């Protein structure tokens, strides 16, 4: 397909973004071209929009950004075998090399040479996006496009929840941005007996209540460690899912964790974090596990299975905008007074 399309790009090194027209991306021999039906804003996109130190070290403008999407396949390369025009798809946005140690030992999600759609190559805040066939994920036709568009962060939530033994366990989620919110019903379906959440944003704490959290703590008004310890008769929680990346959240999660418990860390700190290794981890016999992206493609099959079984994360999606109104959408996302924001080209 030839011609031009509308796209949101990071035009130059600096804050902000611009809507412009760019060429429709070309399709390589093993690529597919997807007409984007819906795309969602991620925290990474906010970092790029703000042009923070991480973005400055990673992004090379001009770049079409955005990496959460769903759409319809409209063109395929000559070597594509299992995907056809008309397929309803999302995509794994980590493009792996396939030959490094991690890829060859079944851990492609931590590929040494990974490229990320919308970060290292052009993304999906556009009318069309190109992805390798091996990254395409076919979505059941009865899945709403808004849910299909957030398969990427939903996969992060599934990966994080299933990284620990949450069955018959008390689970604390520290930081309930969209991924933390999705983790609430996932933990329930995985067998958690009680789900506690802590955050400082009342809008998102209200959403956590709607999604079924048993104990909702505003960490600015109440000590989450004390509240969780009291709720577990002094023992502490079995599993902590750290989704905030904030130093205080990480330290509070460790303090609330029971002896022998596991803490899975998905949130990304913006700077090095000091923690009490002696009392918080070593003497406690705790397990800390870092979570990166999604396990390819085991997590994707779990996402599909959970959706078939009735997983409902629709309350997480709070706002919808045309792609043309991306600036208003980005400002709302920056404020934090929302759940997931979906854009429609």
N, C-alpha and C positions, 0 to 999 in steps of 0.2 A: 504494500500500500504506500502511495506517495502523497505528498501534500503537507499541510501544516495543521497544528493543533494548538489549543490553548493549554498553558501550563503555568504553574507557580514555580518560580525559580529563585534561587539565591544568586542574584546577578553579579554582585561584587562582594569583597570582604567587608563586612559590616552588618549592623543590625537590620532587620526587616527582610522583605521579600517583594517580588513583583510578579504580576500576572502579565504574560506576554505570549506571543506566538512563536513556536519553534517547529522544526521539521518533525513529522511523525517518525518515530525510531524505526530503523531498518531491522529486518528479521534475518538472523544468521541461519546456518543449516539446521541447527538443533534448537532454535528459538521458537517461541510463540508470541504473537502480538495479541494483547488483551485490550478490549474496549472497556474502560473503567466505568463501572456502574455506581460504585460508592467507594469512598476512601476516608480514613479516619485519622485524626490528629493524635500523635504519640508524644510522650515527653521528649524523645529525641528530636522531634520536629521543633519543639519549643526551644531546645538548646540551639538548634541551627538558626532559628528565627532571631533569637537573642544575640547570637554570635558570641557565645561564651568561650572560655579558653579551650575546652574540648573541641568545639566546632572549628576554632581557628587552627587547631593542630591536625584536623582530619579532613575538612571539606575544602575542595578546590573549585571555586566558582569559575564560570557559571555552572550551576547544578540544579536540575529538577529534583526537588526533594519529596518526602512522603514515602512510606513503605507499607502501610496497612490498606488493603484494598480487596475488592472482588470485581469480577466483570465477566464478559463473554469473549471467548477466543474468536478472533476474526481472521487470523492468518497464521499459517505454520510453515516452518522451514522444510526443505526437502527430506531431511533425515529424521523428522519427527514421526513417531510411530504410534503413540498411545493417546494423543490429544488431537482433537479435530475442531474445526470451526463450529461454533454453536455451543461448545462445552461451557458450563458455568463453573468458574474457578476462583480460587484464591491462590496464594503462593507463599512458600517458605522464602523469606527474604534474605537469608544467608546463603550466598553462593560460594560453594566450597571448591577446593582445588582437586580433591579426590586422590591425591598422591602423597600428602604429608603423613606423618606418623599417626596423627589423630584421626584423619579420614580413613586410613587403612586399618585402624583398630576399632572402628565402629563408633567413633566420637566426633563425627563431622561437625557437630554443633559448636565445637571449640577448634575448628580448623585453623591451622597456623597462618594460612594465606587467605582467609575469608574476605569476600567482598559483600557489602551490604547494599541492597537496593535503596536508593534515595540518600545514600551516604557516599559510597565509593563509585557508584554509577547512577544514572538517572532513574528517578523514582516515579511515583504514581499520582502526585498532585497534578494530574493531567488527564486529557481525554483518552490517551493510550499509553501503555507501558509494555516493554519487551522483557520477558523472563526466559531462562533456559527451560526446556521441557521437564528436566528432572526436578525443577523447583515448583512445578505446577501441582496444585492440589485441587482435585475435582470435588465440588461441593454438591451435596444432595439438593435437588431442585426445590424441595419444600423448605429449605433454610432461608429465612428472610435475608434480603441483601444487606441489611444493616448488621446482622449477626455474621454473615459471611465476610463482611469487610473487616471485622475485628478478630478474625481467626488467629492472627499473629499474637496480639496481647492475650487473647484467651488461651492460646497455647502456652504462653509464659506462665499464666496462672496454674494451668494443669500440670506443667512440668514442676513448678514449685511445690504444689500440694502433694503430688505423688512422689516427691523426692524423700519424703519422710513417711514413717508408719503412722498415719493419722487415724486408722480404724480404731474405734473405741477409745479415742484420745481426746484430751482437751487441747485445742489449737488456738493460739493467739496470732492475730494478724496485725503487725505494726505498720501503719501507713495504708490507708484505704483510698489511694488513687484508683483509677479504673481497674488495674490488674488486681490490687488488693480486694476491691469490691467483687470482682469475678471469683476470687478464691473462696468467698464465703459459701455460696451454694455448691461449689465444687467439693470443698471440704466436707460439707454435709453429705453429699452423694457418696463420698469416699469412706463414710462411716464415723466421722468425728462426732463425739457425744455433745460437746459444747464448743462454740466458736466465740472467742473474745476479740474485740478490735480496739485499737487505740489510734487516735489521730488528733489534729488540732483544728480541722476544718469542719464546721458544723454542717455545711451542705453535704459533705461526703459521709459524715456520721449519720445523717438522716437517711441517706441511701443505704448505709450498712444496716440500719434497722429494718428497712423495707426488704432487704435481701435475707433477713433472718438471723442476724447476729444475736447471740444471747446476752452479751455484756458489751455495752458501747461506752467507751471512755474518752472524754476530751482531756488530753494530756496537759492542757494549759490550766484546767480547773481541778484536776484530780490526779493523784499519783497512780499511774497505771501499774507499777510494780506492786504497790500495796493492794490495789483493787483486785488484781489477778491472783495474788497470793492468798488473800482472804477468800476469794471465790473457789479456791482449790484446797481449802482447809489447811493452809500453811505450806503445802507441798510445792507449789509452782506448777506451771503448765507443762504438758508433755512435749509439745512441739511449738516452736515460734517460727512464723514465716515473716521475715523482715523485708518489707516492701518500700520503706521510706528512704533508705540511704542516709538518713539524718544521724549524726553522731549520737544525739540523745536517744533516738529511737533504737539504735543498735545496742547502746549500753542498757537501756531499760528492758529490751527484749532478753538480753543475757541475764539480767538480774531476776526477771520473772520466770525464767526457765528452771524447771526442777532438776535435781541431780540426775545425771544419766540421760537427759533429754537431748533433742536435736534442734538446732536453729539453722534454717535454710535462708540464705541471704541473696535476694534478688535486687534490692534497691542499690543504686549507685551513689556512693558518697562523692561529693565534689572535691574533697581533699582527704588526706590521710586521717585515720580515726584512731584515737588512743582508747584501748579497752583494758580491763583488768583481767589479764590472762590467768593469773594465779587463782583467784577466788571465783572468777566468772566462768572459766573454762577447765583449767587443769584439775583443781581440787573438786570441781563439780562433776568431772568425768563427762563433760558435755561434748557433743559432736557439732562442729560447724561445717556447713556445706555451701559452697558457692554455686549459684544457679545462673547459667548463661543461655539465653534464648530458649530453644526447644530441642528436644532430642529428635533427630531426623531419622526416620519419620514416625517413630513410635508415639511421640506426643500427639501427632496429627491424627493417628488412628484412635487414640483415647478421646480427643476432642470430638471426633465424629460419633464415637460410641456414646459419649455422655449426652450429646445433643439428641441422638436417637432415643435415649432413655428418658428424656424430658428435662434436661438441664435448661434453666431459663435465666439468662443474664440480661434480658431486655431492659430491666430498670437501670442498668448501668449507662445506657445510651440516653442522654438527657437533652441533647441539642442537635439540630440538623440545619445545615446551611447550604446554599448553592456554592459551588467552588469559587464563583466570582466574588463572594463575600468572605474570602479567606482571612482578610485582615481582621474583621470583626470576630470571626471564629477564633483566630489566634490570640487575640486580646482576652477573650473569655477564657480560653484554655490557660493562659498565663495567670489569670486571677485565681484559678482553682475552684471557682464557684460553679462547678459543673461536674458531670461524670464524663462519659465519652462523647466526643463531638464527631459527627459524621458529615462529610461533605459530598455533594452530588454534582459531578461534572455535567 
